[in-house]
């Protein structure tokens, strides 16, 4: 059932209605954000890094391929990925363009590394990534002395010229973005002096938590000192909260469900979906909280508790669940009342314009909504059937697949091919736990 295919495939899934409650337990795949960083930091490190639980999705494999082109060696041994770093000053000039596929994280973080190198490089991506804004990282890198050219309107590809040295900066980011923050900090590892980043709201902090594991001292701040040396580390990647979110919502939607999600990352900059579901009235319990590799993890049990209630989401809560907003919009279509989301204009520059894609699909299913530039109002009620399109955005496609489980008849979801970028076994896992999902077509 896994909707895997080569880039450009048209993958269509037919879902719902679920014939039975969801039940059992699931360990979702490894965290995508942490997996990207583990590979890039390991590439820059001296010595060996061992990573357990690395996500092997298309996005992360693109990062791994790029790191290998830059000189990192990679092998697998009994479920552990063993990485031999090229070293901070040992990267080699790539023989070809570095293809980031669909991954904005990979492109933006590697831009920070490559901006400091004594060789030219080019970062490219697929059709979707080629429409995503890159000036948010290009501007601070240029301020540090980097030589970077973009395509029209500041979009990829990124053509990065050989550097003769960067200067550290104190950068005040206009957006709360972990990708921008991480890009600037990575460049700062090579820059003269200190490099610091401030942002309007706190974004996910995996970079700040992981760099100390590689021996980089942040002194309790969001800053690095040029010349810092990374040393190989041992890491265990927790399950991805963003992937777990689809099953949390599915269990909250489907009557009689009782589901246990194991080893889920509970980073405080990523747990907004837990807080929102509880405020909606979900029967959700977090168990066995522990620490793994600097990250808090735990097990999440969620049981069906009837129709949930609408909530308002805005402000500082938004960065803590920016990737989960599509599935929250799907859930809102069934809630009691009107869910209001604001301050989420960042959704318009993700793998798709997620606000527009979700609005089109929900309206097709008969949902009453009003779309705004920075959010949406969704009034819950009965949903219908029909054909919706994830438009190549993995999170939108999976959100429609979950909502389709409580439709009165089958829902056809087009544009599912990029589910592989974050969750290659999504359809298999949904079916194993009791959901209704069938792959019906390739193009």
C-alpha positions as CSV (number, residue, x, y, z in Angstrom):
1,X,0.0,0.0,0.0
2,X,2.9,2.4,0.5
3,X,2.5,5.2,-2.0
4,X,6.1,5.2,-3.2
5,X,7.2,6.1,-6.6
6,X,9.6,8.2,-8.5
7,X,9.3,11.9,-8.6
8,X,6.5,12.9,-11.0
9,X,4.3,9.9,-10.4
10,X,0.6,10.5,-9.9
11,X,-0.4,8.4,-6.9
12,X,-4.1,8.1,-5.9
13,X,-5.4,6.6,-2.7
14,X,-9.0,5.7,-2.0
15,X,-9.8,6.0,1.7
16,X,-12.7,5.4,4.1
17,X,-15.0,5.0,5.6
18,X,-13.1,3.1,8.3
19,X,-14.7,-0.3,9.0
20,X,-13.5,-0.6,12.5
21,X,-11.9,1.5,15.3
22,X,-8.2,2.1,15.2
23,X,-6.4,-0.1,17.8
24,X,-3.0,-1.4,18.8
25,X,0.3,0.4,19.0
26,X,2.6,2.2,16.5
27,X,6.1,3.6,16.6
28,X,6.0,6.4,13.9
29,X,9.0,6.9,11.7
30,X,12.0,8.9,12.9
31,X,11.8,12.7,13.2
32,X,12.5,14.3,9.8
33,X,14.0,17.5,11.2
34,X,16.3,15.7,13.6
35,X,17.3,13.2,10.8
36,X,18.4,16.1,8.5
37,X,20.5,17.7,11.2
38,X,22.1,14.4,12.3
39,X,23.4,13.8,8.7
40,X,24.6,17.3,8.2
41,X,26.3,17.6,11.6
42,X,27.9,14.2,11.1
43,X,29.2,15.3,7.7
44,X,30.9,18.3,9.4
45,X,32.2,16.2,12.3
46,X,35.6,14.6,12.9
47,X,35.3,10.9,13.4
48,X,32.4,8.5,13.5
49,X,28.7,9.3,14.3
50,X,26.3,6.5,15.0
51,X,22.6,7.2,14.5
52,X,19.7,4.9,15.5
53,X,16.2,5.5,14.2
54,X,17.2,7.7,11.2
55,X,14.2,8.4,9.0
56,X,14.8,7.0,5.5
57,X,12.3,9.0,3.6
58,X,12.9,10.7,0.2
59,X,13.7,14.1,1.9
60,X,16.2,12.6,4.2
61,X,17.8,10.4,1.6
62,X,18.3,13.6,-0.5
63,X,20.3,15.1,2.4
64,X,22.3,11.8,2.8
65,X,23.2,11.8,-0.9
66,X,24.3,15.4,-0.8
67,X,26.5,14.7,2.3
68,X,28.1,11.8,0.5
69,X,28.9,14.1,-2.5
70,X,30.6,16.4,0.0
71,X,32.8,13.5,1.4
72,X,30.8,11.8,4.1
73,X,30.8,8.0,4.1
74,X,27.7,6.0,5.2
75,X,26.9,2.4,6.1
76,X,24.3,0.5,8.0
77,X,24.9,-2.1,10.7
78,X,22.1,-3.8,12.6
79,X,19.7,-1.0,12.2
80,X,22.3,1.7,13.1
81,X,23.5,4.2,10.5
82,X,27.3,4.7,10.8
83,X,28.6,8.0,9.4
84,X,32.2,8.9,8.8
85,X,32.5,12.7,8.7
86,X,34.5,14.7,6.2
87,X,35.3,17.2,9.0
88,X,34.5,20.9,9.2
89,X,37.4,21.8,6.9
90,X,37.4,18.6,4.9
91,X,34.4,18.9,2.6
92,X,35.1,18.2,-1.0
93,X,33.7,20.1,-4.0
94,X,30.7,18.2,-5.4
95,X,31.1,16.9,-8.9
96,X,27.6,17.8,-9.9
97,X,24.6,19.9,-8.6
98,X,23.3,18.9,-5.2
99,X,19.6,17.8,-5.7
100,X,17.5,18.5,-2.6
101,X,14.4,17.0,-4.1
102,X,11.4,18.3,-2.1
103,X,13.3,19.3,1.0
104,X,13.4,23.0,2.0
105,X,15.2,22.0,5.2
106,X,18.0,20.3,3.3
107,X,18.4,23.2,0.9
108,X,18.4,26.0,3.5
109,X,20.7,24.2,6.0
110,X,23.2,23.2,3.5
111,X,23.2,26.7,2.0
112,X,24.7,27.8,5.4
113,X,27.4,25.2,5.2
114,X,28.3,25.7,1.5
115,X,28.3,29.5,1.8
116,X,31.6,29.1,3.7
117,X,33.4,26.7,1.5
118,X,36.4,27.4,-0.8
119,X,34.6,25.9,-3.8
120,X,31.5,26.6,-6.0
121,X,28.3,24.6,-5.5
122,X,24.7,24.6,-6.8
123,X,21.6,23.5,-4.9
124,X,18.6,22.5,-6.9
125,X,15.2,20.9,-6.1
126,X,12.0,19.5,-7.6
127,X,9.2,21.6,-9.1
128,X,7.7,22.3,-5.7
129,X,11.0,23.3,-3.9
130,X,11.9,25.5,-6.9
131,X,8.9,27.7,-6.0
132,X,9.8,28.2,-2.3
133,X,11.4,31.5,-1.0
134,X,15.1,31.4,-0.4
135,X,15.9,35.1,0.3
136,X,15.1,34.5,4.0
137,X,18.5,32.6,4.1
138,X,20.2,34.4,1.3
139,X,20.0,37.8,2.9
140,X,21.7,36.9,6.2
141,X,24.3,34.8,4.4
142,X,25.1,37.7,2.1
143,X,25.4,40.0,5.2
144,X,28.1,37.5,6.4
145,X,30.0,37.9,3.1
146,X,28.6,34.9,1.1
147,X,28.3,35.0,-2.6
148,X,24.9,33.5,-3.6
149,X,22.8,34.0,-6.6
150,X,19.2,32.8,-7.0
151,X,16.7,32.4,-9.8
152,X,13.9,34.9,-10.3
153,X,12.1,36.2,-7.2
154,X,14.7,34.7,-4.9
155,X,13.8,31.1,-5.6
156,X,16.0,28.1,-6.3
157,X,18.4,27.1,-7.7
158,X,21.0,28.6,-5.4
159,X,24.4,29.2,-7.0
160,X,27.0,29.6,-4.3
161,X,30.4,31.0,-5.1
162,X,33.7,30.0,-3.4
163,X,34.1,31.9,-0.1
164,X,37.2,33.9,1.0
165,X,35.8,34.1,4.5
166,X,32.6,35.0,6.4
167,X,32.1,37.4,9.2
168,X,29.9,36.6,12.2
169,X,26.7,38.6,12.7
170,X,24.0,39.2,15.3
171,X,21.0,38.4,13.1
172,X,17.4,39.4,14.0
173,X,15.3,37.2,11.8
174,X,12.0,38.7,10.6
175,X,10.3,35.2,10.7
176,X,10.3,32.4,13.3
177,X,12.0,29.8,11.3
178,X,14.2,26.9,12.5
179,X,15.6,26.6,9.0
180,X,16.8,30.2,8.9
181,X,18.2,30.0,12.4
182,X,20.0,26.8,11.6
183,X,21.4,28.0,8.3
184,X,22.9,31.1,9.9
185,X,24.4,29.1,12.9
186,X,26.0,26.6,10.5
187,X,27.6,29.4,8.5
188,X,28.6,30.9,11.8
189,X,30.7,27.8,12.6
190,X,33.0,29.0,9.8
191,X,32.8,32.8,10.4
192,X,35.1,35.2,12.2
193,X,33.9,35.9,15.7
194,X,30.5,35.2,17.2
195,X,27.2,34.5,15.3
196,X,23.9,34.9,17.0
197,X,20.3,34.6,15.9
198,X,17.2,36.2,17.4
199,X,13.6,35.6,16.2
200,X,10.2,37.1,16.9
201,X,8.9,33.8,18.4
202,X,10.8,30.7,19.4
203,X,10.9,28.2,16.5
204,X,11.9,24.5,16.9
205,X,15.3,24.2,18.6
206,X,16.7,20.8,17.4
207,X,19.9,22.5,16.2
208,X,20.5,24.1,19.6
209,X,19.9,20.8,21.3
210,X,22.0,18.7,18.9
211,X,25.1,20.9,18.5
212,X,26.3,20.3,22.1
213,X,26.1,16.5,21.4
214,X,28.7,17.2,18.7
215,X,30.9,19.2,21.1
216,X,29.8,22.7,20.1
217,X,29.4,25.1,23.1
218,X,26.4,27.4,22.7
219,X,26.9,28.8,26.2
220,X,23.1,28.6,26.8
221,X,22.5,31.1,23.9
222,X,21.4,30.8,20.3
223,X,24.9,31.6,19.1
224,X,28.1,29.9,18.0
225,X,31.8,30.8,17.8
226,X,33.6,30.6,14.5
227,X,36.2,27.8,14.4
228,X,34.2,25.5,16.6
229,X,35.0,21.9,15.8
230,X,32.4,19.1,15.7
231,X,33.2,15.7,17.0
232,X,31.4,12.4,16.1
233,X,28.4,11.6,18.4
234,X,26.0,8.8,19.2
235,X,22.3,9.7,18.6
236,X,18.9,8.1,18.8
237,X,16.2,9.8,16.7
238,X,12.8,9.9,18.3
239,X,9.6,9.2,16.4
240,X,8.3,12.3,14.5
241,X,5.6,14.3,16.3
242,X,4.4,15.5,12.9
243,X,3.9,11.9,11.6
244,X,2.3,10.8,14.9
245,X,-0.2,13.7,14.6
246,X,-2.1,12.0,11.8
247,X,-2.7,8.9,13.9
248,X,-3.5,11.0,17.0
249,X,-6.2,12.8,15.0
250,X,-7.4,9.6,13.4
251,X,-8.0,8.0,16.8
252,X,-9.8,11.1,18.0
253,X,-12.1,10.9,14.9
254,X,-13.0,7.2,14.6
255,X,-15.4,5.9,17.2
256,X,-14.1,3.3,19.6
257,X,-10.4,3.9,18.8
258,X,-7.7,3.3,21.4
259,X,-4.2,3.8,20.1
260,X,-0.7,3.9,21.7
261,X,2.1,5.8,19.9
262,X,5.5,4.9,21.1
263,X,8.8,6.9,21.5
264,X,7.4,10.2,20.2
265,X,9.5,13.3,20.4
266,X,8.0,15.7,22.9
267,X,10.3,18.7,22.2
268,X,8.5,21.8,23.7
269,X,8.8,23.6,20.4
270,X,6.9,20.7,18.7
271,X,4.2,19.7,21.1
272,X,1.5,22.2,20.1
273,X,-0.7,19.4,18.6
274,X,-0.8,17.7,22.1
275,X,-1.9,20.9,23.7
276,X,-4.5,21.7,21.1
277,X,-6.0,18.2,21.1
278,X,-6.3,18.3,24.9
279,X,-8.0,21.8,24.7
280,X,-10.4,20.3,22.2
281,X,-11.4,17.6,24.7
282,X,-9.5,14.7,23.4
283,X,-8.8,11.7,25.7
284,X,-5.0,12.0,25.4
285,X,-2.4,10.8,27.9
286,X,1.4,11.2,27.7
287,X,3.3,8.4,29.5
288,X,6.9,7.4,30.3
289,X,8.5,10.8,29.7
290,X,12.2,10.4,29.3
291,X,15.2,12.0,27.6
292,X,17.1,10.6,24.6
293,X,19.9,12.5,22.9
294,X,19.0,15.8,24.5
295,X,15.3,15.4,23.3
296,X,12.3,14.6,25.5
297,X,10.4,11.6,24.4
298,X,7.4,9.6,25.6
299,X,4.5,7.4,24.7
300,X,1.1,8.9,23.7
301,X,-2.2,7.0,24.3
302,X,-5.3,8.5,22.6
303,X,-8.8,7.2,22.8
304,X,-12.0,8.3,21.0
305,X,-13.9,10.7,23.3
306,X,-16.8,11.8,21.0
307,X,-17.1,14.9,19.0
308,X,-14.4,17.5,19.9
309,X,-14.9,21.2,20.4
310,X,-13.5,24.0,18.3
311,X,-10.6,26.2,19.4
312,X,-8.8,29.4,18.5
313,X,-5.1,29.0,17.4
314,X,-2.8,32.0,17.0
315,X,0.3,33.8,18.2
316,X,3.1,31.9,19.9
317,X,1.3,28.6,19.6
318,X,1.6,28.6,15.8
319,X,5.3,27.8,15.4
320,X,4.9,24.8,17.8
321,X,2.4,23.1,15.4
322,X,3.0,24.8,12.0
323,X,3.4,21.4,10.3
324,X,0.4,20.0,12.1
325,X,-2.0,22.7,11.0
326,X,-3.3,20.8,7.9
327,X,-4.4,17.9,10.0
328,X,-5.9,20.3,12.6
329,X,-7.9,21.9,9.7
330,X,-9.1,18.5,8.7
331,X,-10.1,17.7,12.3
332,X,-11.9,21.1,12.7
333,X,-14.2,20.0,9.9
334,X,-15.8,17.6,12.4
335,X,-15.7,19.6,15.6
336,X,-18.5,21.3,17.5
337,X,-18.3,25.0,16.6
338,X,-15.9,27.1,14.5
339,X,-12.1,26.7,14.8
340,X,-10.2,29.9,14.0
341,X,-6.6,29.9,12.9
342,X,-4.6,33.1,12.5
343,X,-0.9,34.1,12.2
344,X,-0.2,31.1,10.0
345,X,0.8,32.8,6.7
346,X,3.9,30.6,6.7
347,X,1.6,27.8,5.5
348,X,1.5,29.6,2.1
349,X,5.2,29.0,1.4
350,X,5.5,25.4,2.4
351,X,5.6,22.5,-0.1
352,X,2.4,24.0,-1.4
353,X,0.1,26.9,-0.4
354,X,-1.3,24.7,2.4
355,X,-4.1,27.0,3.3
356,X,-5.3,27.1,-0.3
357,X,-4.9,23.3,-0.8
358,X,-6.7,22.5,2.4
359,X,-9.5,25.0,1.6
360,X,-10.1,23.5,-1.8
361,X,-10.3,20.0,-0.5
362,X,-12.4,20.7,2.5
363,X,-14.9,22.7,0.4
364,X,-15.1,19.7,-2.0
365,X,-16.2,17.7,1.0
366,X,-18.9,20.2,1.9
367,X,-17.1,21.9,4.7
368,X,-18.1,25.4,5.6
369,X,-15.0,27.6,5.8
370,X,-13.6,31.1,5.3
371,X,-10.0,31.5,4.1
372,X,-7.8,34.4,5.2
373,X,-4.4,35.5,4.2
374,X,-3.0,34.1,7.5
375,X,-5.4,31.4,8.4
376,X,-8.9,30.0,8.2
377,X,-12.2,29.7,10.0
378,X,-13.6,26.1,9.8
379,X,-17.1,25.3,11.1
380,X,-17.6,21.7,12.0
381,X,-20.4,19.5,10.7
382,X,-21.2,16.5,8.5
383,X,-18.7,15.9,5.7
384,X,-19.4,14.5,2.3
385,X,-17.6,12.3,-0.2
386,X,-15.8,13.1,-3.4
387,X,-12.4,13.5,-5.0
388,X,-9.8,15.8,-3.4
389,X,-6.3,16.7,-4.3
390,X,-3.3,16.9,-2.0
391,X,-1.5,18.7,-4.9
392,X,1.8,16.9,-4.2
393,X,2.0,18.1,-0.6
394,X,2.5,15.2,1.7
395,X,0.9,16.7,4.8
396,X,-2.2,17.8,2.9
397,X,-2.6,14.4,1.2
398,X,-2.3,12.6,4.5
399,X,-4.7,15.0,6.2
400,X,-7.4,14.2,3.6
401,X,-6.7,10.4,4.0
402,X,-7.4,10.7,7.7
403,X,-10.5,12.8,7.3
404,X,-11.8,10.4,4.7
405,X,-12.0,7.7,7.4
406,X,-15.1,9.3,8.8
407,X,-16.8,10.2,5.5
408,X,-20.1,8.5,4.7
409,X,-18.5,6.9,1.7
410,X,-15.1,6.6,-0.1
411,X,-13.0,9.6,-0.6
412,X,-10.5,9.7,-3.5
413,X,-7.2,11.5,-2.7
414,X,-5.1,12.5,-5.6
415,X,-1.6,13.9,-5.4
416,X,-0.2,11.5,-2.8
417,X,3.2,10.8,-4.4
418,X,5.1,13.0,-2.0
419,X,4.0,11.2,1.1
420,X,7.3,9.4,0.7
421,X,9.1,12.6,1.5
422,X,8.3,12.2,5.2
423,X,6.3,9.0,5.8
424,X,6.9,6.2,3.3
425,X,4.8,3.6,5.3
426,X,1.9,5.8,6.1
427,X,-0.7,3.9,4.1
428,X,0.5,0.6,5.4
429,X,0.4,1.8,9.0
430,X,-3.1,3.2,8.6
431,X,-4.4,0.0,7.1
432,X,-2.7,-2.2,9.8
433,X,-4.2,-0.2,12.6
434,X,-7.8,-0.6,11.2
435,X,-8.1,2.3,8.7
436,X,-9.5,1.9,5.2
437,X,-7.0,2.8,2.4
438,X,-6.4,1.4,-1.0
439,X,-3.9,2.4,-3.7
440,X,-5.9,2.7,-6.9
441,X,-3.8,4.3,-9.6
442,X,-0.4,5.5,-10.8
443,X,0.1,7.9,-13.6
